[in-house]
Amino acid sequence: MFRILLLIAVILIGYDAIAHQGLYTRNAWASVVGLTGSAVDSARELGQGAREEPGTVRQ
């Protein structure tokens, strides 16, 4: 099943590269990178907030 999905992805990326000069692939990749960056920033802020929160008891 994974091989079939991988083959479909390769065909779609190749078609995009030929027909649209990779426009859709670049947009999709930029979205994935943006979501990843947003998740990392959110996790970093959450971690800093937990460290700075007064009154927490560590055991």
C-alpha positions in Angstrom: 0.0 0.0 0.0 2.8 2.4 0.9 4.6 1.7 -2.4 1.4 2.6 -4.3 1.0 5.9 -2.4 4.7 6.7 -3.0 4.3 6.0 -6.7 1.3 8.2 -6.9 3.2 11.0 -5.1 6.1 10.7 -7.4 3.9 10.9 -10.5 2.0 13.9 -9.1 5.2 15.7 -8.3 6.6 14.9 -11.7 3.5 16.1 -13.4 3.6 19.3 -11.4 7.2 19.9 -12.3 6.6 19.5 -16.0 3.2 21.1 -16.4 3.3 23.9 -13.8 7.1 24.3 -13.1 6.6 23.0 -9.6 4.3 25.7 -8.4 1.9 23.4 -6.5 4.8 21.4 -5.0 6.5 24.5 -3.7 3.3 25.8 -2.2 2.6 22.5 -0.5 6.1 22.3 0.8 6.0 25.9 2.1 2.7 25.1 3.9 4.2 22.1 5.6 7.3 24.0 6.7 5.1 26.8 8.0 3.0 24.4 10.0 6.1 22.8 11.4 7.6 26.1 12.4 4.3 27.2 14.0 4.1 23.9 16.0 7.7 24.4 17.2 7.1 28.0 18.2 4.0 27.0 20.1 5.8 24.2 21.9 8.6 26.5 22.8 6.2 29.1 24.2 4.4 26.4 26.2 7.7 25.2 27.6 8.8 28.7 28.6 5.4 29.4 30.2 5.6 26.2 32.3 9.1 27.1 33.5 8.1 30.7 34.4 4.8 29.8 36.1 5.1 30.8 39.8 3.9 28.4 42.5 4.7 25.2 40.8 6.1 22.4 43.0 8.7 20.1 41.6 9.3 16.8 43.3 
